[in-house]
Amino acid sequence: MKAYKKEVRFTIWMALAFVVMGNAGLFFSIFPTDAMLFGFPVTYIIPILMGWFGVFFLTIIAGKIGNRIDDEIDAEIEGGVKHD
């Protein structure tokens, strides 16, 4: 049962991380700036990079950690651990 609880917490935290990465542009509407990065305004390039690459890397991380948690769940089921 411990692995199931871990999976629920992990799912909630990853969902929040995906929402933050995918909606990074909202932070720049709250805190506008005139800075430039790679020749582009920061208000445009940072949300694009976080939306594309941030979500990509989060997906890889979520897959690896999710697989480990699934292995823990399988081990609990095979080990005959009693549920709470």
C-alpha positions as CSV (number, residue, x, y, z in Angstrom):
1,M,0.0,0.0,0.0
2,K,3.0,2.3,0.6
3,A,3.9,2.2,-3.1
4,Y,0.3,3.2,-4.1
5,K,0.5,6.2,-1.8
6,K,3.9,7.1,-3.3
7,E,2.4,6.9,-6.8
8,V,-0.5,9.2,-5.9
9,R,1.9,11.8,-4.4
10,F,4.2,11.5,-7.4
11,T,1.3,11.9,-9.8
12,I,0.1,15.1,-8.0
13,W,3.5,16.6,-7.9
14,M,4.3,15.8,-11.6
15,A,0.9,17.2,-12.7
16,L,1.8,20.5,-10.9
17,A,5.2,20.5,-12.5
18,F,3.7,20.0,-15.9
19,V,1.2,22.9,-15.4
20,V,4.0,25.2,-14.2
21,M,6.3,24.3,-17.2
22,G,3.5,24.5,-19.7
23,N,2.2,27.8,-18.5
24,A,5.4,29.7,-17.9
25,G,4.3,32.6,-20.0
26,L,1.8,33.6,-17.4
27,F,4.7,34.5,-15.0
28,F,5.9,37.1,-17.6
29,S,2.4,38.7,-17.7
30,I,2.6,39.1,-14.0
31,F,6.3,40.3,-14.0
32,P,6.9,41.9,-17.4
33,T,10.5,42.6,-18.5
34,D,12.3,44.0,-21.5
35,A,15.3,41.6,-21.3
36,M,16.6,39.8,-24.4
37,L,17.9,36.2,-24.7
38,F,19.4,34.8,-27.9
39,G,18.1,37.9,-29.7
40,F,14.5,37.2,-28.6
41,P,12.5,38.9,-25.9
42,V,12.6,36.9,-22.7
43,T,8.8,37.1,-22.5
44,Y,8.6,34.9,-25.7
45,I,11.6,32.7,-25.7
46,I,11.6,31.4,-22.1
47,P,7.9,30.2,-22.2
48,I,8.7,28.5,-25.6
49,L,11.8,26.8,-24.2
50,M,10.2,25.7,-21.0
51,G,7.1,24.6,-22.8
52,W,9.0,22.5,-25.3
53,F,12.1,21.3,-23.6
54,G,10.9,21.6,-20.0
55,V,7.9,19.4,-20.7
56,F,10.1,17.0,-22.7
57,F,12.5,16.5,-19.9
58,L,9.7,16.2,-17.3
59,T,8.1,13.5,-19.4
60,I,11.4,11.5,-19.4
61,I,11.8,11.9,-15.7
62,A,8.2,11.0,-15.0
63,G,8.5,7.9,-17.1
64,K,11.6,6.7,-15.3
65,I,10.3,7.4,-11.8
66,G,6.8,6.1,-12.7
67,N,8.4,2.8,-13.9
68,R,10.3,2.4,-10.6
69,I,7.1,3.0,-8.7
70,D,5.3,0.4,-10.8
71,D,8.0,-2.1,-10.1
72,E,7.6,-1.4,-6.4
73,I,3.9,-2.0,-6.7
74,D,4.5,-5.3,-8.5
75,A,7.0,-6.3,-5.8
76,E,4.4,-5.5,-3.1
77,I,1.8,-7.6,-4.9
78,E,4.2,-10.5,-5.5
79,G,5.6,-10.3,-2.0
80,G,2.2,-10.7,-0.5
81,V,2.3,-7.5,1.5
82,K,-0.9,-7.0,3.3
83,H,-2.7,-3.7,2.5
84,D,-3.6,-1.2,5.2
